[in-house]
Amino acid sequence: MDPFREMKQKDTAAGFISVGLTIITSVLGILNWFELRSLLLACLAFFNVKASSWQGIDNFTFLLMGVGWLAYVFYGQHFLKKKAAAKQVLQAAAMLFAFQLGLLFVCNLLSHVLLKVAFESYMMLFLVIEGTAALLFSLFAVKAARGRALQ
């Protein structure tokens, strides 16, 4: 057996797993990006910011959030590849999903509360699904981390 070849095969498998999960997290990241933008516009309306300055604020924060999204995708791929090589990819993916779904839940909830928009049934369903999924992913990640710490 060639140990170098075995190590290279593990590295390749970890790379494929991390890229697959990174695609999912990057799509969730794009949803978060647009929801954060909607929340920002809701905050501008709520705090009575001059309408003439909205476009500049929107453009600047859109660009800033885009850079943040790209950094998150690169970090997420590196983090997931490292965890896949250590056989801890489910815990790491659950943690990233929980963070993103929690952010999506908070942005959607705050946007509706700040704008005083009535919650429609489908929007309420999305909020419940986002919040529940974030909570379940968080619990799974914490439980898996505690299980590894006790071993």
C-alpha positions as CSV (number, residue, x, y, z in Angstrom):
1,M,0.0,0.0,0.0
2,D,1.2,3.4,-0.9
3,P,0.4,5.9,2.0
4,F,0.9,8.9,-0.3
5,R,-1.8,7.6,-2.7
6,E,-4.2,6.9,0.1
7,M,-3.7,10.4,1.4
8,K,-4.3,11.9,-2.1
9,Q,-7.5,9.9,-2.5
10,K,-8.8,11.1,0.8
11,D,-8.0,14.7,-0.2
12,T,-9.8,14.3,-3.5
13,A,-12.9,12.9,-1.8
14,A,-12.9,15.7,0.8
15,G,-12.6,18.2,-2.0
16,F,-15.6,16.8,-3.8
17,I,-17.7,16.7,-0.6
18,S,-16.7,20.3,0.3
19,V,-17.5,21.6,-3.2
20,G,-20.9,20.0,-3.2
21,L,-21.8,21.5,0.2
22,T,-20.3,24.8,-0.7
23,I,-22.7,25.1,-3.7
24,I,-25.6,24.7,-1.3
25,T,-24.2,27.2,1.2
26,S,-23.4,29.7,-1.5
27,V,-27.0,29.5,-2.8
28,L,-28.3,30.1,0.7
29,G,-25.7,32.9,1.0
30,I,-27.2,34.6,-2.1
31,L,-30.7,34.4,-0.6
32,N,-29.3,36.0,2.6
33,W,-27.6,38.7,0.6
34,F,-30.9,39.7,-1.0
35,E,-32.8,39.4,2.3
36,L,-30.2,41.6,4.0
37,R,-30.6,44.1,1.3
38,S,-34.4,44.1,1.8
39,L,-33.9,44.5,5.5
40,L,-31.6,47.5,4.9
41,L,-34.2,49.1,2.7
42,A,-36.8,48.4,5.4
43,C,-34.6,50.0,8.0
44,L,-34.1,53.1,5.8
45,A,-37.8,53.4,5.5
46,F,-38.4,52.8,9.2
47,F,-35.8,55.4,10.3
48,N,-37.0,58.0,7.8
49,V,-33.7,58.4,5.9
50,K,-33.9,60.9,3.1
51,A,-35.0,59.1,-0.1
52,S,-32.4,60.9,-2.2
53,S,-29.6,59.0,-0.3
54,W,-31.2,55.6,-0.6
55,Q,-29.5,54.8,-3.9
56,G,-26.0,55.5,-2.6
57,I,-26.5,53.5,0.6
58,D,-28.1,50.7,-1.4
59,N,-25.3,50.5,-3.9
60,F,-22.5,50.7,-1.3
61,T,-24.0,48.1,1.0
62,F,-24.9,45.8,-2.0
63,L,-21.2,45.9,-3.0
64,L,-20.0,45.4,0.6
65,M,-22.4,42.4,1.1
66,G,-21.2,40.9,-2.2
67,V,-17.6,41.0,-1.0
68,G,-18.8,39.5,2.3
69,W,-20.6,36.7,0.5
70,L,-17.6,35.9,-1.6
71,A,-15.4,35.7,1.5
72,Y,-17.9,33.5,3.2
73,V,-18.0,31.1,0.2
74,F,-14.2,30.8,0.2
75,Y,-14.0,30.4,4.0
76,G,-16.9,27.9,3.9
77,Q,-15.2,25.8,1.2
78,H,-11.9,25.7,3.1
79,F,-13.6,25.0,6.4
80,L,-15.7,22.1,4.9
81,K,-12.7,20.6,3.1
82,K,-10.8,20.6,6.4
83,K,-13.7,19.0,8.3
84,A,-14.3,16.5,5.5
85,A,-10.7,15.3,5.7
86,A,-11.2,14.9,9.5
87,K,-14.5,13.1,9.0
88,Q,-16.5,15.9,10.7
89,V,-18.3,17.3,7.7
90,L,-21.9,16.7,8.8
91,Q,-21.3,18.7,12.0
92,A,-19.6,21.5,10.1
93,A,-22.2,21.7,7.4
94,A,-25.0,21.7,10.0
95,M,-23.3,24.6,11.8
96,L,-23.0,26.6,8.5
97,F,-26.6,25.8,7.5
98,A,-27.9,26.8,11.0
99,F,-26.1,30.1,10.8
100,Q,-27.4,30.9,7.4
101,L,-31.0,29.8,8.0
102,G,-31.0,31.7,11.3
103,L,-29.8,34.9,9.5
104,L,-32.5,34.4,6.9
105,F,-35.2,33.9,9.6
106,V,-34.1,37.1,11.4
107,C,-34.0,39.2,8.2
108,N,-37.4,38.1,7.1
109,L,-39.0,38.6,10.5
110,L,-37.4,42.0,11.0
111,S,-38.4,43.2,7.5
112,H,-42.0,42.4,8.1
113,V,-42.0,43.8,11.6
114,L,-40.3,47.1,10.7
115,L,-42.6,47.7,7.7
116,K,-45.7,46.6,9.6
117,V,-46.7,44.3,6.8
118,A,-49.3,41.7,7.5
119,F,-48.0,38.2,7.6
120,E,-49.5,36.1,4.8
121,S,-49.9,32.4,5.3
122,Y,-47.1,31.4,2.9
123,M,-44.7,33.8,4.4
124,M,-45.6,32.6,7.9
125,L,-44.9,29.0,6.6
126,F,-41.5,30.1,5.3
127,L,-40.7,31.8,8.6
128,V,-41.6,28.7,10.6
129,I,-39.6,26.4,8.3
130,E,-36.6,28.6,8.4
131,G,-36.7,29.0,12.2
132,T,-37.3,25.3,12.8
133,A,-34.6,24.2,10.4
134,A,-32.1,26.6,11.9
135,L,-32.9,25.3,15.4
136,L,-32.6,21.7,14.3
137,F,-29.3,22.2,12.5
138,S,-28.0,24.1,15.6
139,L,-29.0,21.3,17.9
140,F,-27.5,18.7,15.7
141,A,-24.2,20.6,15.5
142,V,-24.0,21.1,19.2
143,K,-24.9,17.5,20.0
144,A,-22.3,16.2,17.5
145,A,-19.6,18.6,19.0
146,R,-20.4,17.4,22.5
147,G,-20.3,13.8,21.4
148,R,-16.9,14.3,19.9
149,A,-15.7,16.1,23.0
150,L,-16.7,13.3,25.2
151,Q,-14.9,10.7,23.1
